[in-house]
Amino acid sequence: MDEDAAELLAAGTRALGEGDWAAARTCFERANRPGCAAEALDGIAQARFTQGDYAGAIETAERAFLAYRARGQDVRAAMCARFVGYLYGVVHGNHAAAGGWMGRAVRLIAAAGDCVERARIELTLAVVTDDPAARERHLATAVEIAQRHGDVDIVFDAMSQRGLHLVAAGEVEAGMAMLDEALAAVAAGEVRDVVSVGAMYCKMLHACELTCDVRRAEDWLALADRFVRRTGRIPISAICRTHYGGVLTAAGRWVDAEHELLTSLELYDRSFRALRTSAVVRLALLRVRQGRLAETAELLADAEHDGYAVRPQVELHLARGEGELAAARIGRFLREHGESELTAPVLLLLVHAHLGRGDPEAAAAAAGRLHDLAADRPAGLLAALAENAAGLVAADGDPIGHLERALAAFGRLGLPLEEARVRLVLAARLAAGQPALALAEARAALARFQSLDASRDADAATSLLRRLGVRGHSGPRGDGRLTAREQEVLELLGHGLSNGDIAARLFVSRRTVEHHVSNILAKLGLGTRAEAAAHVARRPPAPGVLPR
């Protein structure tokens, strides 16, 4: 290897560590010459991966694998095989190819004896397996090897992975403690590998989304600024944006949530396509909460088997008055996933479903199950959900007390939609005996729904206010004025064009059209594309946008 090429490889490696992907790729491409092609191709593959060029990363890493094998460097070849296997599984959902490449990695690294690289392979094996016992064995082996070789990055990466799986298994406190410790190591600068850091933040966001722990997510994202200043890299990938979008939806930051989820879908379309549905179902939850039911149904059409889809599916059933369907879907979900802290929000939906189908006894039974789950948790989400359910079914003859406790708990948790919905139920309960207080609570609920742009909830609040003697309506967001581009999109909606047709007509991406449609519906106070078409039919057409 000549001296110039060695310097370029070293510079490329430094640039990777600093998060300067473009500079790293340039250095490795310049170093790609006889005698160092394997190292150069390996570096190019890593740079392409971090730049989002996943197909290029796979192709280049496969070439690096062959170059290392030709030189007898089987440890480096094994690491390339691990990388290719991971990408085949996550990007393409090609589990056969992923399994084959991981098999090559395991076989080559086993022949190499004791080395730190084996720890990284064990960590990847823990990611791709669905067997909890096998996952734990791989994680334990990865940590043992990493500790022996002094690789702190792998130790904390494994800790964060174990933490997430504990949370997913219902051991929330123990899992969150591990995730907190791992991210404390990131904040302190103990973890240097930027890819590991991104994965660790992603696991924290996923855990916070599973548990509706908005406050914890906000705390750690605030501390992420230190990492960004140190590395210049924002640790949010397509997968992270999906979970972040879910957290933002829970936090009531719906404009930001929509941006993250639509961006995630764009990234998935050119990268992690096998995981695209995870963003789709989260966008569906946002849409149903916005009252955009037709869009929700369209998004959920091909998401039947995604576990997260049950919440938007059930909320859609409830919005359509389909209590029987909602209860049946929840029953099937709970039989598969069990009742735990993680599925408790679905139990609250079951209370609503039974009330909607006119079965207060079944609703009370579901509320009782929530109460039992929350028995040893006097605070937090479980307690809030249990108090909410008890208030709905008038448990112990004290619905107002339960609702007031639920209201305070949801406020502490930073869950504004849940807080406002409880406030509206409380207002209805107060209407007969304390009309002035009921009026204040209903107005506060309406203001929150309007700030969130939750149209169906705002309509429900308006309806209650009318029964209380107040005249008014929720109305559209802002002044209803559209931009020139939004006017074009609206006109084409009026002629029945799909988002794909509009994108082709205006030479923009499908996601851009979806963003415009979202803004149009919100600004005009409309709920569906059909309502937008009807709006167009009632006014003269805008010039220059008639279909060709």
N, C-alpha and C positions, 0 to 999 in steps of 0.2 A: 504494500500500500504506500503510495507516494505521500510526501509530507503535506502537500496542499490538500489532498483528498481527506487525510486524517483531520486536518484543521476544520474542513468543511463539515465533516461528520460530527466533530465535537461541538461546533457552533450550532448545528441543527439540533443536537441533543439538548443544548442549553436553551435554545428557543422553545422547544417542546415543553421543558420544565417551567418556562416563564409564561407559557400560554400564547406565544407569538407564532401562531400556526403558519401564517403566510411566509414568514422569514425561515421557519424550520423547513418548510417544503422546498423553498428556493435553495437552501444549503444542501439538502439531500439530493435534489435533482442535479445540482452541479457536481456533487461527489459521485454520481452514478457512472462509474467507469470500471474497466477491468481491474480485478483485485479487491474491490470493495462494493461490488454490486449488491451483495446480500444485505449489508448494513444500510446502504443507501435506499434500497427498495423497502426495507423494513421501516425506515424512517418516513419515507414518502407515504406508506400505508397508514402510519399513525397520524400524519398530518392531514391526509385526506379524510380520515375518520373524524377528526376534530373539526374539520371544515364542512362536514355534512355530506361529503362525496363517498357514500357507503359502497356503491358498486365499484368505484375506483379503488377503494380501500381493500375490498375483497380480492380484486384482480391483482393488485400489487403485492398484497401479503402472500397470495398463493405463489407468485413468482419468487418472493423472498424465501419462502419455505423451500422451494426446489434448489435455490442457490445455496442455502445453508446446508441442505442435505448433501449436495454435490461436494461441499467442502468438509463434510463429516462433523459439522457443528450441530449435533442433534438437540442440545438444550435450546439453542436459539430457534431451531426448526420447530421444536415442541411449542415454544411460545407463539410462533406464527400460526401454528395449527390451532391453538387455543383461541387466538384472536379471530381467525376465519370461522371456526365453529360457532363462536358467540354471535358473530354477525349474521351467519346463515340462519341461526335460530331466531334472533330478534328482528332483523330487518326483513327477511323473506318468509319467516315462519316455516322454513324448510328443515323440519326436525330430522329427517333422514341424513341430509348433508351435515347438519350440525352434529349429530351423533357420530357420524363417521370421522369428522375432523377432530372432535374431542377424543375419540378413541385413538387417533394417531398421536395426539398430544400426550395422553396417558401412557401409551406404550413407549414412546421415545423418552419421556422424562423418567419412567421407571428404570430404564436401562442406564440412565445417567447417575443414579445413586442419590445421595443426600445433597440437595441444592435448594436455594431460596426460591428459584423459579417454580418448583413443585408447589409451593404454598399458593402462588397466584393461580395455578391450574386447579388446585383443590377449591379455591374460592369461587372460581367460575363454575366448577361442577356443582357447588352448593346453590348457585344461582339457577341453574338450568333444571335441577331435579325437582320433582313433585313429591318425593318421599320424605316426610319430616325426619325420620330416623337417619336416612342417608345424608340429608342436608346437615344434620347435627354432626355426623361423623366427618364430613368434608370440612366443616367450619372448624371443628376441634383440631383436625390434622393441620389445616392451614395456619391456625394460631400457634400451634406447637412448633411448626417449622419456622414460621416468621420470628417468633421469640428467640429461637435458637440462633437465628442468623441476624437478629437485630433489625428486622424490617418493621418499623412502627406503622407505616402506612397500611400494610396488610392486617396488622393486629386490630387497628381501629375500624378499618373497612369491614372486617368480619364481625366486630362488635356491633356495628350499625345494622348489618344484615341480620344478626341474631335478634337484635332489638325489634326490628320490624316484624319478624316472624312470630315473636312472642306476642306483640300487639295483635297481629292477625289471628292468633290462637286464643285471644281473650285475656291474656296476662298483660293487661295494659300498663300497670304501674311498673312492673319489672322491665317490660320492653322499652317504655319511655325513659326509664333511668339509664338504660344502655345507650339509647340514642342521644340523650343529653350528654353523657360522658364522651361519646365519640365526637360530637360537634364541639364540645369544649376543647378537645384536642385540636380540632381544626382552627378554632378561634385563637388558640394559643400559638399556632404555627408549628405544632408537632407533626401534622400531616402535610407533606409537601406535594405529593402527586396530585395534579389538578383534576385528573379523571376520577381518582378515588374520592376527592372532595365533592365533585359534582354528584357522584353516586350516593354519597352519604347525605347530602342535602336532599336529594330526591327521596331517599328512604324516610327522612324526617317528615317531608311534606306528605308522603303517602300515609304515614302513621297518623299525622294530624288530621288528614282528611277522613280516615277511617273512624276516628274518634270525635270528629267535629271540634278538635282542640285548636280553635282559631288563635287564642292568645299565645300558645306555645309557638305556633308557626310564625306569628308576627315577631315574637321575641328573637327567634333564631335568624329570621331573614334580616332583621335590623343589624345583627352582628355579622351577617354575611358581608357587609360593607368592608370589613377589615380584609377579608380574603380577596375581594374585588380590587381593593387598593394595592394589595401586595402582588397580585398576579395579573391584573387587568382582565380577568375572565369572570363572566357572570355564570354561576353554576346552575343554569336552567336549560335543560335539553327539552326535546319534545315530550319525553316521558314525564319530566319534572313539571313542565308547563301544564300537563294534563291534571296532575294532582294539585298543583297550585291553583288552577282554574276551579277545581272542586272546593278548595279552601276559601277562595275569594267569593264563590257563590254562597257558601255558608256565612261568610262575613258580611254579606250584603253589598259587596263591591262588584256589582253586576256588570258595569261597563268594563272594568278591568278583567273580570272573569271571562267575558265574551272575547276580549282581545286575546287573552292567553289561550283559550280553547280553539279559536279560529286559527291562531298562529300555530298551535300544536297540530291541527289537522293539516295545514300546509306542509309542516315539517314531516309529518307521518307520510304524506303522499309521496315524498321523495326519499324517505329513509325507513323508519320503523313501521312499514305498512302492516305487518302482522298484528300490531297493537293499536291500529287506528280506531277500532270500535270503542276502546276505552275513553277516547276523547269525545266520540259521538254521543255516548250515553250521558256523559257529564253535561254536554251542551243541551241534550234533551231535558235534563233536570232543570237547567237554567231557563229553557224555553217554556216549560210547563209552569214554572213559577212566575214567569212574565205574563202568563195567560195566553201564550201563542200555541194553541192546542194542535192546530193542523200541522205546524212545523214539528211539534213534538212527535206526533204520530209518524210523520215521514222519517224522522231521524231514528225512531225505534223499530222501523219496519224490519231491519236486518240485524237487530241486536238482541234477539230473544234469549240467547244463551249466555249473555254477559251478566255476571252476578250483580254488578252495580246497577243494571237496568231496572231492577225491581222497583226502586223508588220512583223514578219518572213514570214507569208504567202504571204503578198504583195511583200516583197523583193524577195521572191522565184519566184513569177510570173514575176516580172520585170527582174530578172536575166535570165529567160527562154524566154524573149521576149513576154510575155503574157499580153500585156497592157490592153486588153479588160477585162480579168479576174481580173486583179489588180484593175481596176476602178470599176468594179461591186462589188467586195468584200469590197472596201473602202466605196462605197455608202451605202451598207447594214449596215456597222459598224457605219457610221456617222448618219444614220437615227435612230439607236438605242441609240447611246451615245451622239449625239449632237456635236456641234463644240465649243471648249473651249480651254483654255491653255493646258489642258491635252491631247486633241486629235489633237493639232496643228501639231505634227510630222507626223501624218497620212495624214493631208491635204497636206503637202509637198510631200509625196509619191503620192498623187493624181495628183499633177502637173507633176511628172515624168511619171505616168501612161498615162495621156492624151498626153504628148509629145511622149511617146513610141507608142501610137496607131495613131499618126499622126493627132492630133486634137489640134493645138495651141490655138484656141479660147477657148476651154474648159479648157486648161491649164492656160490661162490668167485669166479666171474666178475664178479658184481655187486659183490662186495667189492673186487675189483681195480679196477673202474671208480671206486669211491669213493676208493681209494688214489691213483689217478692225479689225480683232481680236487684232492686235498689235498696233492699233492706239493710245491707251492710255498707251502703254508700250514701251517707247523709248529705253529701254535696256533690256537685258536678253534673254532668249531662244526664246520667241515669236518674238522679233525684229530680231534675227538672222535667224529664219526660214522664216520670211517674206522677208528679204533682199535676202536670198538664192532663194526663189521662184521668186522674181522680176527679179533677174539676169538671171534665166533660161528662162523666157519668154520675156526678153528684155523690161521690163516695162519702160515707160517714155523715151525710146531711150537711156538709160544709163546703159546697163547691167554690164559694168566693174565697175562702181561706186557701184552698189548694191552688186556685188560679193566681192569687196574689203571690204565693210562694214560687210558682212556676214563672211568673212574670219577672220577679227579681232574679231568679236563677238564670234565665235566658239572657237577661241584661248583663249579668256578670260574665257570662260565657261569650258575649260578643256575637250573639245570633239574632240579628234584628228582625228577620221575617218571623221566626218562631215567637219572639217577644211580642210583635204586633198582632199576630194571630191570637195569642192568648189574651192580649188586651181587648180584642174585639169580642171574644167569647165572654170575658169579664163584663164588658159593657152591656151585653145582652142579658146577663144574669142580674145586673144591677138595675136594669131599666124599670122594673115594676116598683121597687122600693126606694131607690135612690136615683131618680132620673137626672138630676144635675150632674152627679158623679158619672153616671153612664154616658151622658153627653160628652163630658171631658175625655173619658177613656176612648170613646168612639172617634172623636176628632183626632186624638193623638194617634190612634191606629191608622186612620185615613192618611194623615200626614206622612207617616212612615211608609205606608204602601205606595203613596205617590212618589216619595223620594227614591224608593226602590224601583219604581216603574212596574209594580206588581198589579196589573190591570184588573184581574178577576177579584183579587182580594180588595182592591180599592172599590170595586163595584159593590162588593158585599158590605163594606163599611158605609158607603153612600146609602145603600138600602136601609141599613139600621138607623142611620141619621135621619132619613126621611120618616121612618116610623116614630122617631123621637121628636119629630116636628121641624126638622131642618131641611131646607131646600138646597140643592146643589148637586154637582156631579164631579167625577174625577177629572175628566177632560184629557186632552192630549198633552204630551210632554212639550215644554217650551212653547214657542209661538207657532209651531206647525209649519214653518217655512222650510222648503226643501232647497238643497243646492241644485245647480244646473244638472249635474250628473244624476242626482237622485230623481229629478224630474224625468230624465230620459228613462231611467230604470222603471219608474212608476208607470210611464206610458206603455212600455213593453209588457209589464205585468198585466196591464189592462187588456192587452191583446192575447193573453193566455200563454206567453212564452215561459219556458222553464228557466231556471237559473243558468243551465248550460247553454241554452239558446241565447240568452241575454249576454252571457260572457263572450260567446262567439261574435255576436252582433257588434258589441262595443270594444272588442279586442282587449278584454281584461280577464283576470282569473275568475274562476267560479267562486272562490272564497271572497274576492272583492265584491262580487254581486251579492253574496249572502250578507256581507256587512252593510251594503247599501239598502237591501231589503229590510234588514233589522232596523236601521235608522228611520226608514220611511214609515214603517208600521208604528214605531214609537212616537215619531213626531206628529203623525196624523191621528194618534189614538186608536189605531186599528189593531185587530187581533189576528187576522189571517190574510193570506194572499187573495182569497175570494173577496174579502171586504175591500182590499186595495183595488181589485178589478172593478168592483161596484162603484167605488169612489171615482175612478177614472170615467166610468160611463156617465156619471152625473155632471161632468164638466167638459168643456171643449178640449180637443186634443192639443197637446203641446206641438209646436211646429217642428218639422224635420226629423221626427222619430217614428213615422208610420212604418209598419213592417214591409219588407220588400218581398 
